[in-house]
């Protein structure tokens, strides 16, 4: 697995993200939902997900899938934060998620844009906005994570 750059995390591109997180997402919800990391650093990132395959019976994007997308991008950013603070092998887990759904989508890709709101040594909190391809705000999600030192 690729290590985090010395002296903190720079924004990682798609190739670096695949090398760092590819092995971690195999056979997970991230893979099953078709989520893809676009860019990432400890202060946030961008992740996409197709609406197709992630809908509820009415044909709309499932709110739970939207929340999973938001928690995933925040958790990946938190892993980088944890490694900045605690070193290689540190991890992060989501501890609280709160979502407000404004609208839904029926097709295309949705994009989650994550921004750090608090970056501590034990806890990191993120705000995630999820938009459709037209740029319409679909959901606003807050995610709190716990930063775990290596075991």
C-alpha positions in Angstrom: 0.0 0.0 0.0 1.2 3.5 -0.8 2.2 5.6 2.1 0.9 9.1 2.9 3.4 11.8 1.8 5.8 13.1 4.5 4.9 16.3 6.3 1.1 16.0 5.8 -1.2 15.1 3.0 -1.2 16.8 -0.3 -4.2 16.5 -2.5 -4.1 13.0 -4.0 -5.0 12.4 -7.7 -7.0 9.4 -9.0 -3.9 7.2 -9.5 -2.6 7.9 -6.0 -6.0 7.3 -4.5 -6.4 3.9 -6.3 -2.9 2.8 -5.0 -3.7 3.9 -1.5 -7.4 2.9 -1.1 -8.0 0.4 -3.9 -7.1 -2.6 -1.7 -9.3 -1.3 1.1 -12.5 -0.9 -0.9 -12.6 -4.3 -2.6 -15.8 -6.2 -1.7 -17.2 -3.2 0.3 -20.2 -1.0 0.0 -18.1 1.6 -1.7 -17.4 -0.8 -4.6 -21.0 -2.2 -4.7 -22.5 1.3 -5.0 -20.0 2.3 -7.7 -18.5 5.1 -5.7 -15.3 6.7 -7.0 -12.8 9.0 -5.3 -12.0 12.0 -7.5 -9.6 13.9 -5.2 -8.8 13.8 -1.5 -6.7 15.2 1.3 -7.0 15.4 5.0 -9.2 18.5 4.7 -11.8 16.9 2.4 -12.3 15.6 -1.1 -14.7 14.7 -3.9 -16.4 11.4 -4.6 -19.0 10.4 -7.2 -21.6 7.7 -7.4 -24.1 6.7 -10.1 -27.8 7.0 -9.4 -28.4 3.8 -11.3 -28.3 0.8 -9.0 -28.6 3.1 -5.9 -32.3 3.9 -6.1 -35.3 3.2 -3.9 -38.5 1.6 -5.3 -39.9 5.0 -6.5 -36.9 5.3 -8.8 -35.3 8.1 -6.9 -31.7 8.1 -5.5 -31.9 6.3 -2.1 -31.3 8.6 0.9 -29.3 5.8 2.5 -27.0 5.6 -0.5 -26.5 9.3 -0.4 -25.5 9.1 3.2 -23.2 6.2 2.5 -21.5 8.3 -0.2 -21.1 11.3 2.2 -19.8 9.1 5.1 -17.4 7.4 2.7 -15.7 10.5 1.4 -15.5 12.0 4.9 -14.0 8.8 6.3 -11.4 8.6 3.6 -10.4 12.2 4.4 -10.3 11.3 8.1 -8.0 8.4 7.4 -5.5 10.8 5.9 -6.0 13.1 8.9 -5.4 10.2 11.3 -2.2 9.3 9.5 -1.0 13.0 9.6 -1.6 12.9 13.4 -0.8 9.3 14.4 1.4 8.0 11.6 1.2 5.2 9.0 -1.4 2.5 9.8 -3.7 4.9 11.6 -7.4 4.6 10.7 -10.6 6.5 11.2 -14.2 5.5 11.7 -17.5 7.4 11.4 -19.2 8.0 14.8 -22.1 10.3 13.8 -23.9 11.2 10.6 -26.7 13.6 10.2 -28.3 14.2 6.8 -30.8 16.7 5.4 -32.2 15.7 2.0 -33.4 18.7 -0.1 -34.1 17.0 -3.4 -33.4 13.7 -5.1 -32.1 12.5 -8.5 -33.4 9.9 -11.0 -30.3 9.5 -13.2 -26.7 10.4 -13.8 -23.9 10.8 -11.3 -24.1 12.6 -8.0 -21.0 14.3 -6.5 -20.2 14.6 -2.8 -17.9 17.5 -1.9 -16.4 17.2 1.6 -14.9 20.0 3.7 -13.3 19.7 7.1 -14.9 21.7 9.8 -12.8 20.5 12.7 -9.5 18.6 12.5 -8.3 17.5 16.0 -6.0 14.8 17.2 -8.9 12.4 18.1 -11.9 13.7 16.2 -12.4 15.2 12.8 -15.7 16.6 11.6 -16.8 17.2 8.0 -19.5 18.9 6.0 -20.5 17.1 2.8 -22.7 18.7 0.1 -24.1 16.3 -2.5 -25.1 17.7 -5.9 -26.5 16.3 -9.1 -24.9 16.8 -12.5 -26.7 20.1 -13.0 -25.2 21.4 -9.8 -28.4 21.2 -7.8 -27.9 20.7 -4.1 -29.5 17.3 -3.1 -28.3 16.8 0.4 -26.3 18.3 3.2 -24.6 15.8 5.5 -22.4 16.3 8.6 -20.0 13.5 9.5 -18.0 13.1 12.7 -15.1 10.7 12.8 -12.8 9.2 15.4 -9.1 9.1 14.6 -7.5 5.8 15.6 -3.8 5.3 16.2 -2.2 2.2 14.6 -2.7 -1.0 16.5 
